[in-house]
């Protein structure tokens, strides 16, 4: 068992890495599934004209498969638009470089790079910032003693 001197180091070195690895594995799995599904649809489009015609029109079948491919690609790119304001996003359009850079700027703007602790000292160290937030959360959500009889 590994000993961590405080909660902040435990969070940085252990928990944060495990959470990141879990999301990376899940993202890789989903990305692989999406690629496999997209490849399946492309293969179906390729083989559709070569197969014997059924009661369904060939053009309708190809359009359906094309729509499924487009839906897969839209789902993949939807995550970037989560940070984009409604005024900045144009509906039914591809993601532009402008949308992507705005998303990156917003995520950087939400990052805390300095903080003033309870003693009034300016802290810029990442570990100190995490420690101050941890103390604040501990204080805010500490156990409140209550009367058991009531």
C-alpha positions in Angstrom: 0.0 0.0 0.0 1.3 3.4 -0.9 1.2 6.2 1.6 0.3 9.7 0.6 1.1 12.5 3.1 -2.1 14.5 2.3 -5.3 14.3 0.4 -4.1 16.6 -2.4 -1.2 14.4 -3.3 -3.4 11.3 -3.2 -5.8 12.9 -5.5 -3.1 14.1 -8.0 -1.0 10.9 -8.1 -3.7 8.2 -7.7 -7.3 9.1 -8.3 -6.9 11.7 -11.0 -4.7 9.3 -13.1 -7.2 6.4 -12.7 -10.1 8.7 -13.7 -8.2 9.9 -16.8 -7.2 6.3 -17.7 -10.8 5.1 -17.4 -12.1 7.9 -19.7 -9.3 7.3 -22.2 -10.1 3.6 -22.4 -13.8 4.3 -22.7 -13.1 6.9 -25.4 -10.9 4.6 -27.3 -13.5 1.8 -27.2 -16.3 4.2 -28.4 -14.0 5.5 -31.1 -13.2 2.0 -32.3 -16.9 1.1 -32.3 -17.7 4.2 -34.3 -15.0 3.5 -36.9 -16.2 -0.1 -37.2 -19.8 1.0 -37.7 -18.8 3.6 -40.2 -16.7 1.0 -42.1 -19.7 -1.3 -42.1 -22.0 1.4 -43.6 -19.4 2.2 -46.3 -19.1 -1.5 -47.2 -22.9 -1.7 -47.4 -23.0 1.3 -49.7 -20.3 -0.3 -51.9 -22.1 -3.7 -52.1 -25.6 -2.2 -52.6 -25.4 -1.7 -56.4 -23.8 -5.2 -56.8 -26.5 -7.1 -55.0 -29.7 -8.2 -56.5 -32.5 -5.5 -56.3 -35.1 -6.1 -53.7 -38.5 -4.5 -53.3 -36.8 -1.4 -51.8 -35.4 1.1 -54.2 -31.6 1.2 -54.4 -31.4 5.0 -54.2 -33.4 5.0 -51.0 -31.2 2.4 -49.4 -28.0 4.3 -50.3 -29.5 7.5 -48.9 -30.4 5.8 -45.6 -26.9 4.5 -45.3 -25.4 7.9 -46.1 -27.7 9.5 -43.4 -26.4 6.9 -40.9 -22.8 7.8 -41.7 -23.5 11.5 -41.4 -25.2 10.9 -38.0 -22.2 9.0 -36.8 -19.9 11.9 -37.8 -22.1 14.5 -36.2 -22.1 12.6 -32.9 -18.3 12.6 -33.0 -18.0 16.3 -33.5 -20.9 17.4 -31.1 -18.6 17.5 -28.1 -16.8 20.6 -29.3 -20.0 22.6 -29.5 -20.8 22.0 -25.8 -18.8 25.0 -24.8 -20.1 27.2 -27.6 -22.7 29.8 -27.0 -25.9 29.6 -29.0 -25.1 32.9 -30.7 -21.7 31.6 -31.9 -23.0 28.2 -33.1 -24.6 28.0 -36.5 -27.1 25.1 -36.6 -26.7 22.3 -39.2 -23.2 23.5 -40.1 -19.8 21.8 -39.6 -17.6 23.0 -36.8 -15.3 25.8 -37.9 -11.9 26.8 -36.7 -13.6 29.7 -34.9 -15.8 27.4 -32.9 -12.8 25.2 -31.9 -10.6 28.1 -30.8 -13.5 29.7 -28.8 -14.0 26.3 -27.1 -10.3 26.1 -26.2 -10.2 29.7 -24.9 -13.3 29.1 -22.7 -11.7 26.0 -21.2 -8.5 28.0 -20.4 -10.5 30.8 -18.9 -12.1 28.4 -16.4 -8.7 27.2 -15.2 -7.7 28.6 -11.8 -4.1 29.8 -12.0 -4.0 31.7 -8.7 -6.0 32.1 -5.6 -5.8 34.0 -2.2 -5.9 31.7 0.8 -7.6 32.3 4.1 -4.5 34.1 5.5 -4.5 36.6 2.5 -1.5 35.1 0.8 -1.4 34.9 -3.0 -1.0 31.2 -4.1 0.0 30.2 -7.6 1.3 26.7 -7.0 -1.0 24.0 -8.4 -0.8 21.8 -5.3 -1.5 24.8 -3.0 -4.6 25.7 -5.1 -5.9 22.2 -4.8 -5.2 22.1 -1.1 -7.1 25.4 -0.6 -10.1 24.1 -2.5 -10.0 20.8 -0.6 -10.0 22.7 2.7 -12.9 24.8 1.5 -15.0 21.8 0.5 -14.2 20.0 3.7 -15.3 23.0 5.7 -18.4 23.6 3.6 -19.5 19.9 3.7 -18.3 18.9 7.2 -20.4 16.6 9.3 -23.1 18.5 11.2 -23.9 17.0 14.6 -27.6 16.5 15.2 -29.6 15.3 18.1 -30.5 11.7 17.5 -33.7 11.9 19.7 -35.3 14.5 17.5 
